[in-house]
Amino acid sequence: MTSSPEAVMAEGDWQARAKQRTRRINTVVGALFAVGLVSGFLVGFFEDKNAGLVAANSIPPWLAVVSAIVFVVSVSYGSWKLMQVSDELERVVHTKTTVVAGNVMLIGYPTWFMLWKGGLVPEPDALWLFAAGIFSSALAYAWYKYR
């Protein structure tokens, strides 16, 4: 079977675009990782050593405000940028993953709240709800991406 120069060029062009897209995705993820690493380092550096791991008032208020702003901007910008550089299949996977994580939060909190109001469980904990959302998002991503 012979290949025409146009077919070889088209396949090479496709491979080059795929490598560029992968590089753009890795650049966005790497930048977000770096921002999170610096933010986490600053929180750890300024955290009150006598306070518990998840105690309130354990970091300066200015750092709490800066960290919250950096988090919101990073997630918003990072999500938008990833949607730009991802292909259609990857966008579908991300959308489904977001829906699963949102449903965990949407179902989890009111259920926990009602059970707490009935005296059956301790008060809802934001850290556990956040962790459940992240964990369900990771599981859903693995399921939709690799099944």
C-alpha positions as CSV (number, residue, x, y, z in Angstrom):
1,M,0.0,0.0,0.0
2,T,1.5,3.3,-1.0
3,S,0.8,6.6,0.8
4,S,0.4,9.8,-1.1
5,P,2.5,12.8,0.1
6,E,-0.8,14.5,1.0
7,A,-1.9,11.7,3.3
8,V,1.5,11.6,5.0
9,M,1.4,15.4,5.4
10,A,-2.2,15.3,6.8
11,E,-1.3,12.7,9.4
12,G,1.8,14.5,10.4
13,D,-0.2,17.7,10.7
14,W,-2.7,15.9,12.9
15,Q,0.0,14.6,15.2
16,A,1.6,18.0,15.5
17,R,-1.7,19.6,16.5
18,A,-2.3,16.8,19.0
19,K,1.1,17.4,20.5
20,Q,0.5,21.2,20.7
21,R,-2.9,20.6,22.3
22,T,-1.3,18.3,24.9
23,R,1.4,20.9,25.6
24,R,-1.2,23.6,26.0
25,I,-3.2,21.5,28.5
26,N,-0.1,20.6,30.4
27,T,0.9,24.3,30.5
28,V,-2.5,25.3,32.0
29,V,-2.4,22.4,34.5
30,G,1.2,23.1,35.4
31,A,0.5,26.8,36.0
32,L,-2.5,26.0,38.2
33,F,-0.4,23.5,40.1
34,A,2.3,26.1,40.6
35,V,-0.2,28.7,41.9
36,G,-1.7,26.1,44.3
37,L,1.8,25.1,45.5
38,V,2.8,28.7,46.3
39,S,-0.6,29.4,48.0
40,G,-0.3,26.2,50.1
41,F,3.3,27.1,51.0
42,L,2.3,30.6,52.1
43,V,-0.6,29.2,54.2
44,G,1.7,26.7,55.8
45,F,4.4,29.3,56.4
46,F,2.0,31.8,58.1
47,E,-0.2,29.3,59.9
48,D,-0.3,29.5,63.7
49,K,1.7,26.5,64.9
50,N,-0.4,26.2,68.1
51,A,-3.7,26.0,66.2
52,G,-5.2,22.7,65.0
53,L,-4.9,21.6,61.4
54,V,-8.4,22.9,60.5
55,A,-8.8,25.5,63.3
56,A,-10.4,28.8,62.5
57,N,-8.3,32.0,62.8
58,S,-5.1,30.0,62.2
59,I,-3.8,32.2,59.3
60,P,-3.8,36.0,59.0
61,P,-6.9,37.6,57.6
62,W,-5.0,39.2,54.7
63,L,-3.7,35.8,53.6
64,A,-7.2,34.2,53.9
65,V,-8.6,36.9,51.6
66,V,-5.7,36.7,49.1
67,S,-5.9,32.9,49.1
68,A,-9.6,32.9,48.5
69,I,-9.3,35.4,45.6
70,V,-6.4,33.5,44.1
71,F,-8.5,30.2,44.3
72,V,-11.6,31.7,42.7
73,V,-9.6,33.4,39.9
74,S,-7.5,30.3,39.3
75,V,-10.4,27.9,39.1
76,S,-12.5,30.2,37.0
77,Y,-9.6,31.1,34.6
78,G,-8.2,27.6,34.6
79,S,-11.6,26.0,33.7
80,W,-12.2,28.5,30.9
81,K,-8.7,28.0,29.5
82,L,-9.0,24.2,29.7
83,M,-12.3,24.3,27.8
84,Q,-10.5,26.3,25.1
85,V,-7.6,23.9,24.6
86,S,-9.6,20.6,25.1
87,D,-11.2,18.7,22.3
88,E,-14.9,17.9,22.2
89,L,-14.6,14.5,23.8
90,E,-12.5,15.9,26.7
91,R,-15.1,18.7,27.2
92,V,-17.9,16.1,27.4
93,V,-15.9,14.1,30.0
94,H,-15.3,17.3,32.0
95,T,-18.9,18.3,31.8
96,K,-20.1,14.9,33.0
97,T,-17.5,14.9,35.8
98,T,-18.7,18.3,37.0
99,V,-22.3,17.2,37.0
100,V,-21.4,14.1,39.2
101,A,-19.4,16.2,41.6
102,G,-22.2,18.9,41.7
103,N,-24.8,16.2,42.4
104,V,-22.8,14.8,45.3
105,M,-22.7,18.2,46.8
106,L,-26.4,19.0,46.0
107,I,-27.6,15.7,47.4
108,G,-25.0,15.3,50.2
109,Y,-25.4,18.6,52.0
110,P,-29.2,18.7,52.4
111,T,-29.3,15.1,53.4
112,W,-26.6,15.6,56.0
113,F,-28.3,18.8,57.2
114,M,-31.7,17.1,57.7
115,L,-30.1,14.2,59.5
116,W,-28.2,16.7,61.7
117,K,-31.4,18.6,62.4
118,G,-32.9,15.3,63.6
119,G,-29.9,14.7,65.9
120,L,-28.7,11.6,64.0
121,V,-25.3,12.9,62.8
122,P,-22.9,15.6,63.7
123,E,-23.2,19.1,62.1
124,P,-22.3,19.2,58.4
125,D,-18.6,19.8,57.8
126,A,-17.6,21.9,54.8
127,L,-14.2,20.1,54.6
128,W,-15.8,16.7,54.3
129,L,-18.3,17.9,51.7
130,F,-15.5,19.5,49.7
131,A,-13.5,16.3,49.9
132,A,-16.5,14.2,48.8
133,G,-16.9,16.5,45.8
134,I,-13.3,16.2,44.8
135,F,-13.2,12.5,45.4
136,S,-16.4,11.9,43.3
137,S,-15.0,14.2,40.6
138,A,-11.8,12.1,40.4
139,L,-13.8,8.8,40.3
140,A,-16.2,10.1,37.7
141,Y,-13.3,11.4,35.6
142,A,-11.6,8.0,35.7
143,W,-14.9,6.3,34.9
144,Y,-15.8,8.4,31.9
145,K,-12.3,8.7,30.6
146,Y,-11.1,5.1,30.8
147,R,-14.2,2.9,30.5
